[in-house]
Amino acid sequence: MTDVVLEYMLYASAPLVEAVYETTLKGKRLDSPNDAEMLDLVRKTTWYEITFVLDTGIRTMMESAVKNGNIASGYEKQSKKISKKLEDYCMSEQ
């Protein structure tokens, strides 16, 4: 379920991100072609850690699982909480 939600978030945000970069930033804000090249470089090398952005509990679950040596029980304990947070997020974005 988590992978579906994250994939949908990526899919849904793509047109907006493209519009912001191409129209607003490149078309209206940047002064030279060098600026646009630098922006493209930054965009290609930037990534976001979704577990930090949304505080889904995935990171906590993984840390606990590694510490205890049992990923399955860590997932079992946190899966409903994580799924609920992701579902709430998806519903708030519609």
DADAGI-V778207 format. One record per residue. RES is the residue in one small letter. NEAR is the number of other C-alpha atoms within 12 Angstrom. Layout:
res-><RES;RES>
near-><NEAR;NEAR>
This chain:
res-><m;t;d;v;v;l;e;y;m;l;y;a;s;a;p;l;v;e;a;v;y;e;t;t;l;k;g;k;r;l;d;s;p;n;d;a;e;m;l;d;l;v;r;k;t;t;w;y;e;i;t;f;v;l;d;t;g;i;r;t;m;m;e;s;a;v;k;n;g;n;i;a;s;g;y;e;k;q;s;k;k;i;s;k;k;l;e;d;y;c;m;s;e;q>
near-><16;24;14;14;23;23;16;20;25;19;14;16;16;14;14;15;17;19;15;18;23;20;16;15;23;22;18;15;16;19;14;14;14;12;17;22;18;17;23;19;12;13;18;12;10;10;11;13;13;21;19;13;14;20;19;27;27;31;22;22;28;25;17;21;20;16;13;14;14;16;20;16;17;25;25;18;20;24;24;19;21;29;25;20;23;31;24;16;22;22;13;10;13;11>
